Amino acid sequence: MELDLVMRTTGAARAFTDAPVDDATISRVLERARFAPSGGNRQPWRVIVIEDPQQRRKLRDLVVLGWREYAAFIEAGEVPFAPGPDGLPNRSEIDLEVARATARPSSFVDDLDQVPALLVIGAHLPSLAVLDWGLQRQSIIGGASVYPFVQNLLLSAHEEGLGGVITSFLARQEAAASDLLGFPPEIGIAAVVALGVPEKFPTRLTRRPVEEFTTIDRLDGPPFP
Ligand SMILES: Cc1cc2nc3c(=O)[nH]c(=O)nc-3n(C[C@H](O)[C@H](O)[C@H](O)COP(=O)(O)O)c2cc1C
């Protein structure tokens, strides 16, 4: 596919046909994705392909809990887990225990164990170059050594006629998930990626135009170009 078209149409796909995704295809997807950049080229990503049906169901159950928390924020009109204006962790009044106990039917998360391919992406934490470490705000940079790889997975999957979505719900249950996946403390959960032949490929993604987020010299400078 033309790079221009791939970049404009690799949107989130959460509903898939029954078409299976075989190991050879997953291997090719990973083979291209591995050319992602990372701080110091330390390539901190670890990938677990979740095949066993019971392992898939257990993972799904943990993802559901993260989704329920997320949905409670949305229902309250809040950006889920967003830092406040000071950049520090959210001080929401939402009761996360209640949120986790409140059923929120969602075909995507409820059927996550059924998706054609299910990958968990871990990050080897001691390999991350967290240059904004110690700033009095949420860190951004550590994740940047693993998410280009995760986006590459989606771009690479697109080349195979597949679509998918990056999800982060599982991080809300990192202890239980690490237990399930055999992750030692130095591996953090970055994402769960579902892949398959999408029921429909996105053709027009809703994104802000360049002039809305690009300025010259300063944030309050004139728009670029
Ligand atoms: C870091 C990151 C985390 C995300 N986490 C989730 C998630 O937990 N669940 C989910 O359904 N989508 C998740 N997404 C997908 C976004 O919702 C999606 O990329 C965005 O809404 C744009 O959707 P579109 O491509 O369909 O326009 C995540 C995306 C990124 C980049």
The ligand as an SDF file (V2000), in Angstrom:
LIG
                    3D

 31 33  0  0  0  0  0  0  0  0999 V2000
   -2.0060    5.0750   23.8120 C   0  0  0  0  0  0  0  0  0  0  0  0
   -3.3720    4.6570   23.3060 C   0  0  0  0  0  0  0  0  0  0  0  0
   -4.2340    3.9930   24.1470 C   0  0  0  0  0  0  0  0  0  0  0  0
   -5.4800    3.5760   23.7050 C   0  0  0  0  0  0  0  0  0  0  0  0
   -6.2730    2.8660   24.5380 N   0  0  0  0  0  0  0  0  0  0  0  0
   -7.4480    2.3830   24.0760 C   0  0  0  0  0  0  0  0  0  0  0  0
   -8.2410    1.5260   24.8930 C   0  0  0  0  0  0  0  0  0  0  0  0
   -7.8760    1.1950   26.0290 O   0  0  0  0  0  0  0  0  0  0  0  0
   -9.3970    1.0540   24.3650 N   0  0  0  0  0  0  0  0  0  0  0  0
   -9.8030    1.3650   23.1110 C   0  0  0  0  0  0  0  0  0  0  0  0
  -10.8710    0.8900   22.7010 O   0  0  0  0  0  0  0  0  0  0  0  0
   -9.0810    2.1790   22.3120 N   0  0  0  0  0  0  0  0  0  0  0  0
   -7.9160    2.6750   22.7730 C   0  0  0  0  0  0  0  0  0  0  0  0
   -7.1290    3.4500   21.9600 N   0  0  0  0  0  0  0  0  0  0  0  0
   -7.5860    3.7430   20.5900 C   0  0  0  0  0  0  0  0  0  0  0  0
   -8.0950    5.1740   20.4770 C   0  0  0  0  0  0  0  0  0  0  0  0
   -9.3420    5.2680   21.1130 O   0  0  0  0  0  0  0  0  0  0  0  0
   -8.1760    5.5450   19.0000 C   0  0  0  0  0  0  0  0  0  0  0  0
   -6.8760    5.5110   18.4650 O   0  0  0  0  0  0  0  0  0  0  0  0
   -8.7450    6.9350   18.7930 C   0  0  0  0  0  0  0  0  0  0  0  0
  -10.0140    7.0660   19.3910 O   0  0  0  0  0  0  0  0  0  0  0  0
   -8.8660    7.2700   17.3190 C   0  0  0  0  0  0  0  0  0  0  0  0
   -9.8100    6.3940   16.7560 O   0  0  0  0  0  0  0  0  0  0  0  0
  -10.0100    6.3110   15.1700 P   0  0  0  0  0  0  0  0  0  0  0  0
   -8.7090    5.8570   14.6030 O   0  0  0  0  0  0  0  0  0  0  0  0
  -11.1130    5.2880   14.9880 O   0  0  0  0  0  0  0  0  0  0  0  0
  -10.3920    7.6570   14.6970 O   0  0  0  0  0  0  0  0  0  0  0  0
   -5.8760    3.8700   22.3900 C   0  0  0  0  0  0  0  0  0  0  0  0
   -5.0030    4.5370   21.5310 C   0  0  0  0  0  0  0  0  0  0  0  0
   -3.7610    4.9170   21.9730 C   0  0  0  0  0  0  0  0  0  0  0  0
   -2.8090    5.6080   21.0160 C   0  0  0  0  0  0  0  0  0  0  0  0
  1  2  1  0
  2  3  1  0
  2 30  2  0
  3  4  2  0
  4  5  1  0
  4 28  1  0
  5  6  2  0
  6  7  1  0
  6 13  1  0
  7  8  2  0
  7  9  1  0
  9 10  1  0
 10 11  2  0
 10 12  1  0
 12 13  2  0
 13 14  1  0
 14 15  1  0
 14 28  1  0
 15 16  1  0
 16 17  1  0
 16 18  1  0
 18 19  1  0
 18 20  1  0
 20 21  1  0
 20 22  1  0
 22 23  1  0
 23 24  1  0
 24 25  2  0
 24 26  1  0
 24 27  1  0
 28 29  2  0
 29 30  1  0
 30 31  1  0
M  END
$$$$
